[in-house]
Every structure is written in C-alpha cells, then in structure tokens.
Amino acid sequence: MKIRVGSGYDVHILTEGRDLILGGVKIPYEKGLLGHSDADVLLHSISDALLGAAALGDIGKHFPDTDPQYKGISSLVLLEKVADLIERHGYRVGNIDSTIVAEKPKMAPFTEKMRENIAKAVKTDISNVSVKATTTERLGFEGRGEGISALAYVLIESDNKDNESDFSDLNGKEWL
C-alpha cells in the first residue's frame, strides 16, 4: 500500500452580514467569514491537504475565485469534488486531523456534525475524521475576533503498486 501525507491551512476575515459556516455547519454567530465561496476555512484547509497529498495543487487552482460558478458555493460541494479527484488518481482518505482556531464562538457543540459532513463528503467512516477547536488566548487576529483559521493534516492511501516507493535499500539498510 502506498501512503502520502498532506497539510492544509486557510484563513478568512470575520465580517457582518455573512453566515458563519464551518465544516458545512451553519453556526449561530453575529459574524461570518468573507470569501468568494461560503468561506468555510475548515473545509478549505482539508481540501488543500488532500490535494497537496496527491500533488494536485490547491483549491485555488481547481476552483479559482475569479470563476463566477463558484460564487457562494458550498465548500462541502468543493470537498466532494476534491475527494472525487483524488479517487480518480487512485487514492482514498486514510484519515483527517483538523483544527479550527477561533476565540468565538465555541465550536464544541458543532464538531460532531462537522465530522459527519466531512466523512460523507470524502466517502470515509467518521472514525477517520477528527475536528478539534482551540483559541489563541486572545492573541493574534483570531484572538481579537478579526478572523478564523484552520489547519488540516491528511493521510491518503493507494493500492496502486506501480507508484509504490521502495525503501528496502536505504543506505544499504532495511527501512522500517
């Protein structure tokens, strides 16, 4: 089995007059994230991590903010398209570990639904998806309530033996 790892990071500004959507969940809050799509930083970071793991670029390459068809689009739809793309390249999701960084609102009541949405979008079991949240103790732009960021790490797998790396002769020693 071939495995690859990817990381993703995204940031959006908080602004009035927008819904706050994270992990495909509408969260009650007086501000939302500004962006061309629904600005879901969590799903954007996961999408970038998946694309990076498969060496397929980033979401800006596949879904540019200059393209009107993506204006206001749900980032769950974009994540589904990313999952389909990596599947067409012979990969499947092994696991996803993600973190939302925001001072407010509290994310704990919503993380289980986020996990469900992500698992469904990438066609994996919910046990393979982790969504956590943290604050910055009022430090930085997140701590001042100016924006929200998210980080994601993913492992993708492939049974494609043609591209499998061979580490059996690393410096003359078996690689474990």
Accessible surface in RSA format (square Angstrom, percent):
REM  Atomic radii and reference values for relative SASA: ProtOr
REM  Chains: A
REM  Algorithm: Lee & Richards
REM  Probe-radius: 1.40
REM  Slices: 20
REM RES _ NUM      All-atoms   Total-Side   Main-Chain    Non-polar    All polar
REM                ABS   REL    ABS   REL    ABS   REL    ABS   REL    ABS   REL
RES MET A   1   102.84  53.3  71.46  47.3  31.38  74.7  61.01  51.9  41.84  55.4
RES LYS A   2    31.47  15.4  28.32  17.4   3.15   7.5  16.80  15.1  14.67  15.6
RES ILE A   3   100.51  57.2  81.44  60.7  19.07  46.0  81.44  58.6  19.07  51.7
RES ARG A   4    78.36  32.9  72.45  36.9   5.91  14.1  16.06  22.0  62.30  37.8
RES VAL A   5   103.99  68.4  78.22  70.8  25.77  62.1  78.22  68.0  25.77  69.9
RES GLY A   6     6.98   8.6   0.00   N/A   6.98   8.6   6.98  19.1   0.00   0.0
RES SER A   7    71.84  60.7  53.20  71.0  18.64  42.9  16.91  36.0  54.94  77.0
RES GLY A   8     8.54  10.5   0.00   N/A   8.54  10.5   5.87  16.1   2.67   6.0
RES TYR A   9   118.16  55.2  99.67  56.7  18.49  48.1  81.60  61.3  36.57  45.1
RES ASP A  10    28.63  20.1  26.27  26.1   2.36   5.6   3.10   7.3  25.53  25.5
RES VAL A  11    56.61  37.3  40.07  36.3  16.54  39.8  40.07  34.8  16.54  44.8
RES HIS A  12    35.19  19.2  31.17  21.7   4.02  10.3  27.45  28.3   7.73   9.0
RES ILE A  13   109.56  62.3 107.34  80.0   2.22   5.3 107.73  77.6   1.83   5.0
RES LEU A  14    13.22   7.4   1.84   1.3  11.38  28.6   1.84   1.3  11.38  30.6
RES THR A  15    38.62  27.5  34.26  34.7   4.36  10.4  10.09  13.6  28.53  43.1
RES GLU A  16   128.31  73.7 112.54  85.1  15.77  37.6  38.20  73.9  90.11  73.6
RES GLY A  17    81.86 100.9   0.00   N/A  81.86 100.9  43.56 119.5  38.29  85.8
RES ARG A  18    69.93  29.4  55.04  28.1  14.89  35.5  30.64  41.9  39.29  23.8
RES ASP A  19    78.75  55.2  65.93  65.6  12.83  30.3  11.71  27.6  67.05  66.9
RES LEU A  20     1.83   1.0   0.00   0.0   1.83   4.6   0.00   0.0   1.83   4.9
RES ILE A  21    30.51  17.4  30.17  22.5   0.34   0.8  30.17  21.7   0.34   0.9
RES LEU A  22     0.00   0.0   0.00   0.0   0.00   0.0   0.00   0.0   0.00   0.0
RES GLY A  23     0.00   0.0   0.00   N/A   0.00   0.0   0.00   0.0   0.00   0.0
RES GLY A  24    24.85  30.7   0.00   N/A  24.85  30.7   2.69   7.4  22.16  49.6
RES VAL A  25    17.68  11.6  14.69  13.3   2.99   7.2  17.68  15.4   0.00   0.0
RES LYS A  26   134.92  65.8 115.33  70.8  19.59  46.6  68.03  61.2  66.89  71.3
RES ILE A  27     3.29   1.9   0.40   0.3   2.89   7.0   0.40   0.3   2.89   7.8
RES PRO A  28   104.20  75.9  79.99  72.9  24.20  88.0  92.48  76.4  11.72  72.8
RES TYR A  29    58.78  27.4  23.96  13.6  34.82  90.6  21.09  15.8  37.69  46.5
RES GLU A  30   123.88  71.1  97.00  73.4  26.88  64.0  57.97 112.1  65.91  53.8
RES LYS A  31    60.23  29.4  60.23  37.0   0.00   0.0  16.37  14.7  43.86  46.7
RES GLY A  32     0.00   0.0   0.00   N/A   0.00   0.0   0.00   0.0   0.00   0.0
RES LEU A  33     0.15   0.1   0.15   0.1   0.00   0.0   0.15   0.1   0.00   0.0
RES LEU A  34    91.05  50.7  86.40  61.8   4.65  11.7  86.40  60.7   4.65  12.5
RES GLY A  35    16.69  20.6   0.00   N/A  16.69  20.6  13.94  38.2   2.75   6.2
RES HIS A  36    49.14  26.9  35.36  24.6  13.77  35.2  29.22  30.1  19.91  23.2
RES SER A  37     9.62   8.1   8.21  11.0   1.41   3.2   6.27  13.4   3.35   4.7
RES ASP A  38    21.25  14.9  16.20  16.1   5.05  12.0  17.07  40.2   4.18   4.2
RES ALA A  39     0.19   0.2   0.00   0.0   0.19   0.4   0.19   0.3   0.00   0.0
RES ASP A  40     0.00   0.0   0.00   0.0   0.00   0.0   0.00   0.0   0.00   0.0
RES VAL A  41     0.00   0.0   0.00   0.0   0.00   0.0   0.00   0.0   0.00   0.0
RES LEU A  42     0.00   0.0   0.00   0.0   0.00   0.0   0.00   0.0   0.00   0.0
RES LEU A  43     0.48   0.3   0.48   0.3   0.00   0.0   0.48   0.3   0.00   0.0
RES HIS A  44    13.35   7.3  13.35   9.3   0.00   0.0  10.27  10.6   3.08   3.6
RES SER A  45     0.00   0.0   0.00   0.0   0.00   0.0   0.00   0.0   0.00   0.0
RES ILE A  46     0.00   0.0   0.00   0.0   0.00   0.0   0.00   0.0   0.00   0.0
RES SER A  47     1.84   1.6   1.84   2.5   0.00   0.0   0.35   0.8   1.49   2.1
RES ASP A  48    29.95  21.0  27.08  26.9   2.87   6.8   7.06  16.6  22.89  22.8
RES ALA A  49     0.00   0.0   0.00   0.0   0.00   0.0   0.00   0.0   0.00   0.0
RES LEU A  50     0.00   0.0   0.00   0.0   0.00   0.0   0.00   0.0   0.00   0.0
RES LEU A  51     0.04   0.0   0.04   0.0   0.00   0.0   0.04   0.0   0.00   0.0
RES GLY A  52    39.02  48.1   0.00   N/A  39.02  48.1  23.43  64.3  15.59  34.9
RES ALA A  53     2.01   1.8   0.00   0.0   2.01   4.6   0.92   1.3   1.09   2.9
RES ALA A  54     9.09   8.4   0.00   0.0   9.09  20.7   0.00   0.0   9.09  24.1
RES ALA A  55    71.69  65.9  39.99  61.7  31.70  72.1  48.63  68.5  23.07  61.1
RES LEU A  56    26.50  14.8  24.83  17.8   1.67   4.2  26.50  18.6   0.00   0.0
RES GLY A  57    39.22  48.4   0.00   N/A  39.22  48.4  26.73  73.3  12.49  28.0
RES ASP A  58    69.88  48.9  69.48  69.2   0.40   0.9  17.14  40.3  52.74  52.6
RES ILE A  59    25.05  14.3  25.05  18.7   0.00   0.0  25.05  18.0   0.00   0.0
RES GLY A  60    43.62  53.8   0.00   N/A  43.62  53.8  33.79  92.7   9.83  22.0
RES LYS A  61   143.01  69.8 111.07  68.1  31.95  76.1  78.94  71.1  64.07  68.2
RES HIS A  62    51.59  28.2  34.53  24.0  17.07  43.7  21.66  22.3  29.93  34.8
RES PHE A  63    27.80  13.9  15.55   9.6  12.25  31.9  15.55   9.4  12.25  35.1
RES PRO A  64    44.89  32.7  43.32  39.5   1.56   5.7  44.89  37.1   0.00   0.0
RES ASP A  65    98.74  69.2  83.83  83.4  14.91  35.2  20.38  48.0  78.35  78.1
RES THR A  66   119.23  84.8  89.34  90.6  29.89  71.2  80.51 108.1  38.71  58.5
RES ASP A  67    38.19  26.8  34.81  34.6   3.38   8.0  10.34  24.3  27.85  27.8
RES PRO A  68   110.18  80.3  96.00  87.5  14.18  51.5  99.18  81.9  11.00  68.4
RES GLN A  69   122.44  68.5  91.98  67.2  30.46  72.5  38.82  82.6  83.62  63.4
RES TYR A  70    26.78  12.5  26.78  15.2   0.00   0.0   6.71   5.0  20.07  24.7
RES LYS A  71   136.80  66.7 115.79  71.0  21.02  50.0  77.40  69.7  59.41  63.3
RES GLY A  72    52.44  64.7   0.00   N/A  52.44  64.7  27.84  76.4  24.60  55.1
RES ILE A  73    33.92  19.3  25.84  19.3   8.08  19.5  33.92  24.4   0.00   0.0
RES SER A  74    45.54  38.5  39.17  52.3   6.37  14.7  32.04  68.2  13.50  18.9
RES SER A  75     0.78   0.7   0.41   0.5   0.38   0.9   0.41   0.9   0.38   0.5
RES LEU A  76    38.05  21.2  37.77  27.0   0.28   0.7  37.77  26.5   0.28   0.8
RES VAL A  77    56.87  37.4  56.75  51.4   0.12   0.3  56.75  49.3   0.12   0.3
RES LEU A  78     7.39   4.1   7.39   5.3   0.00   0.0   7.39   5.2   0.00   0.0
RES LEU A  79     0.00   0.0   0.00   0.0   0.00   0.0   0.00   0.0   0.00   0.0
RES GLU A  80    74.99  43.1  74.75  56.6   0.24   0.6  19.51  37.7  55.48  45.3
RES LYS A  81    96.78  47.2  90.99  55.8   5.79  13.8  39.71  35.7  57.07  60.8
RES VAL A  82     0.65   0.4   0.39   0.3   0.26   0.6   0.65   0.6   0.00   0.0
RES ALA A  83     5.04   4.6   3.04   4.7   2.00   4.6   3.07   4.3   1.97   5.2
RES ASP A  84    52.98  37.1  51.52  51.3   1.47   3.5  13.81  32.5  39.17  39.1
RES LEU A  85    25.76  14.3  25.76  18.4   0.00   0.0  25.76  18.1   0.00   0.0
RES ILE A  86     2.55   1.5   2.55   1.9   0.00   0.0   2.55   1.8   0.00   0.0
RES GLU A  87    96.53  55.4  86.32  65.3  10.21  24.3  29.92  57.9  66.61  54.4
RES ARG A  88   174.12  73.1 135.12  68.9  39.01  92.9  76.04 103.9  98.08  59.4
RES HIS A  89    95.38  52.1  72.36  50.3  23.02  58.9  56.69  58.4  38.69  45.0
RES GLY A  90    38.23  47.1   0.00   N/A  38.23  47.1  29.91  82.1   8.32  18.6
RES TYR A  91    19.14   8.9  15.42   8.8   3.72   9.7   9.92   7.5   9.22  11.4
RES ARG A  92   101.46  42.6  96.58  49.2   4.88  11.6  64.09  87.6  37.37  22.6
RES VAL A  93    12.64   8.3   1.27   1.1  11.38  27.4   1.27   1.1  11.38  30.9
RES GLY A  94    13.50  16.7   0.00   N/A  13.50  16.7   5.30  14.6   8.20  18.4
RES ASN A  95    65.18  45.0  65.18  63.0   0.00   0.0  17.79  42.8  47.39  45.8
RES ILE A  96     1.46   0.8   0.00   0.0   1.46   3.5   0.00   0.0   1.46   4.0
RES ASP A  97    51.69  36.2  51.36  51.1   0.33   0.8  15.24  35.9  36.45  36.4
RES SER A  98     1.18   1.0   0.00   0.0   1.18   2.7   1.18   2.5   0.00   0.0
RES THR A  99    25.38  18.1  25.28  25.6   0.10   0.2  12.53  16.8  12.86  19.4
RES ILE A 100     0.01   0.0   0.00   0.0   0.01   0.0   0.00   0.0   0.01   0.0
RES VAL A 101    13.68   9.0  13.68  12.4   0.00   0.0  13.68  11.9   0.00   0.0
RES ALA A 102     6.62   6.1   0.57   0.9   6.05  13.8   0.84   1.2   5.78  15.3
RES GLU A 103    32.76  18.8  26.83  20.3   5.92  14.1  12.97  25.1  19.79  16.2
RES LYS A 104   132.57  64.7 128.76  79.0   3.81   9.1  72.33  65.1  60.24  64.2
RES PRO A 105    22.10  16.1  15.60  14.2   6.49  23.6  20.08  16.6   2.02  12.6
RES LYS A 106   147.97  72.2 140.64  86.3   7.33  17.5 106.07  95.5  41.90  44.6
RES MET A 107     7.17   3.7   2.92   1.9   4.26  10.1   2.92   2.5   4.26   5.6
RES ALA A 108    83.22  76.5  62.74  96.8  20.48  46.6  67.14  94.6  16.08  42.6
RES PRO A 109   102.13  74.4  59.55  54.3  42.57 154.8  73.59  60.8  28.54 177.4
RES PHE A 110    44.72  22.4  43.95  27.2   0.77   2.0  44.72  27.1   0.00   0.0
RES THR A 111    25.09  17.8  25.09  25.4   0.00   0.0   5.00   6.7  20.09  30.4
RES GLU A 112    91.19  52.4  90.92  68.8   0.28   0.7  53.13 102.8  38.06  31.1
RES LYS A 113   106.13  51.8 103.36  63.4   2.77   6.6  65.16  58.6  40.97  43.6
RES MET A 114     0.00   0.0   0.00   0.0   0.00   0.0   0.00   0.0   0.00   0.0
RES ARG A 115    53.04  22.3  53.04  27.0   0.00   0.0  10.80  14.8  42.24  25.6
RES GLU A 116    80.41  46.2  73.80  55.8   6.61  15.7  26.32  50.9  54.09  44.2
RES ASN A 117    19.54  13.5  15.32  14.8   4.23  10.2   2.92   7.0  16.62  16.1
RES ILE A 118     0.00   0.0   0.00   0.0   0.00   0.0   0.00   0.0   0.00   0.0
RES ALA A 119     5.74   5.3   5.59   8.6   0.14   0.3   5.60   7.9   0.14   0.4
RES LYS A 120   169.61  82.7 150.20  92.2  19.41  46.2 102.34  92.1  67.27  71.7
RES ALA A 121     2.70   2.5   0.79   1.2   1.91   4.3   1.50   2.1   1.20   3.2
RES VAL A 122     7.62   5.0   0.00   0.0   7.62  18.4   0.00   0.0   7.62  20.7
RES LYS A 123   126.99  62.0  90.19  55.3  36.80  87.6  88.46  79.6  38.54  41.0
RES THR A 124    27.40  19.5   6.20   6.3  21.20  50.5  11.58  15.6  15.82  23.9
RES ASP A 125    86.75  60.8  73.89  73.5  12.86  30.4  32.01  75.3  54.73  54.6
RES ILE A 126    54.42  31.0  51.38  38.3   3.04   7.3  51.38  37.0   3.04   8.2
RES SER A 127    86.76  73.3  55.24  73.7  31.52  72.6  43.09  91.8  43.67  61.2
RES ASN A 128    46.47  32.0  42.48  41.0   3.99   9.6   3.57   8.6  42.90  41.5
RES VAL A 129     3.52   2.3   0.00   0.0   3.52   8.5   0.85   0.7   2.68   7.3
RES SER A 130    40.78  34.5  36.73  49.0   4.05   9.3  29.30  62.4  11.48  16.1
RES VAL A 131    12.60   8.3   0.00   0.0  12.60  30.4   0.00   0.0  12.60  34.2
RES LYS A 132    90.37  44.1  85.42  52.4   4.95  11.8  87.69  78.9   2.67   2.8
RES ALA A 133    47.74  43.9  15.38  23.7  32.36  73.6  15.56  21.9  32.18  85.2
RES THR A 134    65.11  46.3  56.45  57.2   8.66  20.6  37.76  50.7  27.35  41.3
RES THR A 135    41.49  29.5  29.02  29.4  12.47  29.7  21.27  28.6  20.22  30.6
RES THR A 136    34.88  24.8  25.20  25.5   9.68  23.1  32.91  44.2   1.97   3.0
RES GLU A 137   131.19  75.3 120.91  91.5  10.28  24.5  51.51  99.6  79.68  65.1
RES ARG A 138   182.12  76.5 168.64  86.0  13.48  32.1  52.65  72.0 129.47  78.5
RES LEU A 139   128.22  71.4 126.33  90.4   1.90   4.8 127.59  89.6   0.64   1.7
RES GLY A 140    34.99  43.1   0.00   N/A  34.99  43.1  27.58  75.7   7.41  16.6
RES PHE A 141    61.40  30.7  60.01  37.2   1.39   3.6  60.01  36.4   1.39   4.0
RES GLU A 142    18.27  10.5  17.61  13.3   0.66   1.6   0.00   0.0  18.27  14.9
RES GLY A 143     9.05  11.2   0.00   N/A   9.05  11.2   0.00   0.0   9.05  20.3
RES ARG A 144   151.53  63.6 115.63  58.9  35.90  85.5  64.74  88.5  86.79  52.6
RES GLY A 145    23.61  29.1   0.00   N/A  23.61  29.1  19.26  52.9   4.35   9.7
RES GLU A 146    82.40  47.3  74.80  56.6   7.59  18.1  41.88  81.0  40.51  33.1
RES GLY A 147     1.93   2.4   0.00   N/A   1.93   2.4   1.17   3.2   0.76   1.7
RES ILE A 148     0.60   0.3   0.60   0.4   0.00   0.0   0.60   0.4   0.00   0.0
RES SER A 149     1.07   0.9   1.07   1.4   0.00   0.0   0.00   0.0   1.07   1.5
RES ALA A 150     0.00   0.0   0.00   0.0   0.00   0.0   0.00   0.0   0.00   0.0
RES LEU A 151    58.55  32.6  58.26  41.7   0.29   0.7  58.26  40.9   0.29   0.8
RES ALA A 152     0.03   0.0   0.00   0.0   0.03   0.1   0.00   0.0   0.03   0.1
RES TYR A 153   113.55  53.0 112.38  63.9   1.17   3.0  78.96  59.3  34.59  42.6
RES VAL A 154     3.64   2.4   0.00   0.0   3.64   8.8   2.92   2.5   0.72   1.9
RES LEU A 155    43.46  24.2  43.09  30.8   0.36   0.9  43.09  30.3   0.36   1.0
RES ILE A 156     0.00   0.0   0.00   0.0   0.00   0.0   0.00   0.0   0.00   0.0
RES GLU A 157    37.46  21.5  37.46  28.3   0.00   0.0   0.00   0.0  37.46  30.6
RES SER A 158     2.69   2.3   2.65   3.5   0.03   0.1   0.61   1.3   2.08   2.9
RES ASP A 159    85.00  59.5  72.76  72.4  12.24  28.9  34.53  81.3  50.48  50.3
RES ASN A 160    60.48  41.7  47.57  46.0  12.91  31.1  22.25  53.6  38.23  36.9
RES LYS A 161   134.20  65.5 117.21  71.9  16.99  40.5  92.60  83.4  41.59  44.3
RES ASP A 162   135.16  94.7  99.68  99.2  35.48  83.9  29.38  69.1 105.78 105.5
RES ASN A 163    85.30  58.8  70.47  68.1  14.83  35.7  14.21  34.2  71.09  68.7
RES GLU A 164    70.43  40.4  49.22  37.2  21.21  50.5  16.13  31.2  54.30  44.3
RES SER A 165    66.95  56.6  44.85  59.9  22.10  50.9  23.04  49.1  43.91  61.5
RES ASP A 166   118.53  83.0  84.28  83.9  34.25  81.0  38.44  90.5  80.09  79.9
RES PHE A 167    95.39  47.7  88.49  54.8   6.89  17.9  90.94  55.1   4.44  12.7
RES SER A 168    67.92  57.4  50.38  67.2  17.53  40.4  39.46  84.0  28.45  39.9
RES ASP A 169   112.35  78.7  93.54  93.1  18.82  44.5  34.51  81.2  77.85  77.6
RES LEU A 170    83.75  46.6  79.15  56.6   4.60  11.6  82.23  57.7   1.52   4.1
RES ASN A 171   135.86  93.7 101.07  97.7  34.78  83.8  34.73  83.6 101.13  97.7
RES GLY A 172    66.90  82.5   0.00   N/A  66.90  82.5  29.19  80.1  37.70  84.4
RES LYS A 173   152.31  74.3 146.59  89.9   5.73  13.6  95.83  86.3  56.48  60.2
RES GLU A 174   131.65  75.6 106.67  80.7  24.98  59.5  28.60  55.3 103.05  84.1
RES TRP A 175   131.18  52.6 114.05  55.2  17.13  40.2  93.57  49.9  37.62  61.0
RES LEU A 176   183.48 102.2 130.59  93.4  52.89 133.0 153.87 108.1  29.61  79.7
END  Absolute sums over single chains surface
CHAIN  1 A     9414.5       7454.6       1959.9       5202.1       4212.4
END  Absolute sums over all chains
TOTAL          9414.5       7454.6       1959.9       5202.1       4212.4
